[in-house]
Amino acid sequence: MAAGSGRGRWGEEPARENPTRLSRFGAVVTRLSGLIAATFTPMTREGEVSCGPIADIVERLIADGVQGLYVCGSTGEGPSMTTDERMQVAAAYIEAVRGRIPVVVQVGHNAVADARRLAQHAASLGAEGISAVPPSYFRIADVSTLVDTMAAIAEAAPATPFYYYHIPQLSGVGFDAAEIMEVAAEKIPTLAGIKFSHTQVDMLIRCRSLQDGRFATLFGVDEMLLSAWAAGCDGAVGSTYNFMAPRYLKMLAAFEAGRIDEARAMQRKATAVTRRIVAKHGVSGLKAAMAMIGPDCGPTRLPLPQMNAAEIEQLHRDLLFAGFKDALTEAT
């Protein structure tokens, strides 16, 4: 990108500035940017939450250059944990970070009262943001009802920036994200942006364009990061940034320097590796890949399937064949 574009932060030492702004309601809102790791929740072989590895995870991610953490989302198995467990995990990550990078806590829940409790707790810990996926058991009838639901959650943490979590393939809530954001802008004083985990880049562009770029757009499909970056997203939240952040940072630096073919080649390789991981095994595969480089975050919890030893061994062989270790080392 040209000098003065405000986007040249992808060099060898990525900047960690996260500018603030005033919302139309007067609240101070942090504008997130850069690579944000969607963190894993470590678990024992018996499926119990284990916060012991979290400090090591955080040190690894900060050393790799990530510019924020997104805790208890899909990758973190938030929907499979109890409210108390989610509080425990959020507290462990925020304590380990010690204010060095922003932490956003995903607080969505089928019970709005529990979502509000999680929001209040995250705010009390000093989280730089909260985010919520919509309730998904009872079908949400329309955009107005959805926004009212998100507003009820956000108001429980009235001084904490709120990011709507758009992931229709899991939530079943498929309303137009730009329309959601436009309506939410009038009802949620702390609305700061959207975690956009969908492949419809034209919709991402419309979200980015709302009110002269007022809201941060955080893209959530790792396999398509380069296309979203070209479309102008502010940052990205992703699972594979837990172990491939340096590669993606190098890719974005190449893109901004005008080395488009190089950036495309790096995205193709990262996409091939990611597909090997998630095509069959989803989050279970992501955790197994993380274990190859450490820290080991253990297995997933039901209802996600657990991989057996043979499946893990085969995945490791597939990843080595696909250049997984090369993808990790060539960017360092």
TASULCOR-V825268 format. One record per pair of residues at least 12 apart in sequence whose ideal C-beta (glycine too) atoms are under 6 Angstrom apart, sorted by the first residue. I is the first residue (numbers start at 0). GAP is how many residues later the second one is. If there is no record, write none. Layout:
# TASULCOR-V825268
i:I gap:GAP
i:I gap:GAP
This chain:
# TASULCOR-V825268
i:0 gap:255
i:7 gap:248
i:9 gap:239
i:9 gap:242
i:9 gap:243
i:9 gap:246
i:10 gap:242
i:13 gap:51
i:15 gap:51
i:17 gap:12
i:17 gap:84
i:18 gap:12
i:22 gap:166
i:24 gap:164
i:26 gap:162
i:26 gap:163
i:28 gap:132
i:28 gap:163
i:29 gap:98
i:29 gap:131
i:30 gap:185
i:31 gap:36
i:31 gap:184
i:31 gap:203
i:32 gap:201
i:32 gap:202
i:33 gap:33
i:33 gap:201
i:34 gap:31
i:34 gap:32
i:34 gap:201
i:34 gap:206
i:34 gap:210
i:34 gap:213
i:35 gap:32
i:35 gap:34
i:35 gap:199
i:35 gap:201
i:36 gap:24
i:36 gap:29
i:36 gap:32
i:36 gap:204
i:36 gap:205
i:37 gap:32
i:37 gap:35
i:37 gap:37
i:37 gap:199
i:37 gap:200
i:37 gap:201
i:38 gap:30
i:38 gap:32
i:38 gap:37
i:39 gap:247
i:39 gap:257
i:40 gap:35
i:40 gap:36
i:40 gap:48
i:41 gap:255
i:41 gap:256
i:42 gap:255
i:43 gap:254
i:46 gap:254
i:48 gap:36
i:50 gap:41
i:52 gap:242
i:53 gap:38
i:53 gap:39
i:53 gap:42
i:54 gap:41
i:55 gap:239
i:56 gap:238
i:57 gap:38
i:57 gap:39
i:63 gap:181
i:63 gap:182
i:64 gap:180
i:64 gap:184
i:65 gap:175
i:65 gap:179
i:66 gap:34
i:67 gap:33
i:67 gap:34
i:68 gap:24
i:68 gap:34
i:69 gap:34
i:69 gap:167
i:70 gap:19
i:70 gap:22
i:70 gap:34
i:71 gap:14
i:71 gap:17
i:71 gap:33
i:71 gap:34
i:72 gap:33
i:74 gap:164
i:76 gap:224
i:77 gap:28
i:79 gap:221
i:82 gap:31
i:85 gap:32
i:86 gap:34
i:89 gap:15
i:89 gap:32
i:90 gap:34
i:93 gap:31
i:101 gap:26
i:102 gap:24
i:102 gap:25
i:103 gap:25
i:103 gap:27
i:104 gap:17
i:104 gap:22
i:104 gap:25
i:105 gap:25
i:106 gap:12
i:106 gap:23
i:106 gap:25
i:107 gap:24
i:107 gap:25
i:109 gap:25
i:109 gap:27
i:111 gap:40
i:114 gap:38
i:115 gap:37
i:115 gap:40
i:118 gap:34
i:118 gap:37
i:118 gap:38
i:119 gap:36
i:119 gap:37
i:122 gap:34
i:122 gap:37
i:128 gap:32
i:128 gap:34
i:129 gap:27
i:129 gap:30
i:129 gap:32
i:130 gap:32
i:130 gap:34
i:130 gap:64
i:131 gap:21
i:131 gap:33
i:132 gap:32
i:132 gap:38
i:133 gap:12
i:133 gap:37
i:133 gap:39
i:135 gap:35
i:135 gap:36
i:139 gap:33
i:142 gap:32
i:142 gap:36
i:142 gap:37
i:142 gap:40
i:146 gap:36
i:146 gap:37
i:146 gap:40
i:150 gap:36
i:150 gap:37
i:153 gap:34
i:153 gap:36
i:160 gap:29
i:160 gap:31
i:161 gap:26
i:161 gap:28
i:161 gap:29
i:162 gap:29
i:162 gap:30
i:162 gap:32
i:163 gap:30
i:164 gap:30
i:165 gap:28
i:165 gap:30
i:166 gap:30
i:176 gap:26
i:176 gap:30
i:177 gap:25
i:177 gap:28
i:177 gap:29
i:180 gap:13
i:180 gap:26
i:180 gap:29
i:191 gap:24
i:192 gap:22
i:192 gap:23
i:193 gap:13
i:193 gap:23
i:194 gap:23
i:194 gap:25
i:194 gap:42
i:195 gap:21
i:195 gap:23
i:195 gap:24
i:196 gap:23
i:198 gap:22
i:200 gap:26
i:200 gap:30
i:203 gap:13
i:203 gap:27
i:204 gap:26
i:207 gap:24
i:215 gap:18
i:216 gap:16
i:216 gap:17
i:217 gap:17
i:217 gap:19
i:218 gap:14
i:218 gap:17
i:219 gap:17
i:221 gap:16
i:221 gap:18
i:221 gap:52
i:222 gap:48
i:222 gap:51
i:225 gap:37
i:225 gap:41
i:238 gap:47
i:239 gap:34
i:241 gap:48
i:242 gap:47
i:242 gap:50
i:243 gap:83
i:245 gap:85
i:245 gap:86
i:246 gap:23
i:246 gap:80
i:246 gap:84
i:249 gap:81
i:250 gap:12
i:250 gap:15
i:250 gap:16
i:268 gap:58
i:271 gap:50
i:272 gap:49
i:272 gap:51
i:272 gap:54
i:275 gap:42
i:275 gap:43
i:275 gap:46
i:276 gap:12
i:280 gap:26
i:282 gap:17
i:282 gap:21
i:283 gap:16
i:283 gap:20
i:283 gap:23
i:284 gap:30
i:287 gap:19
i:287 gap:24
i:287 gap:27
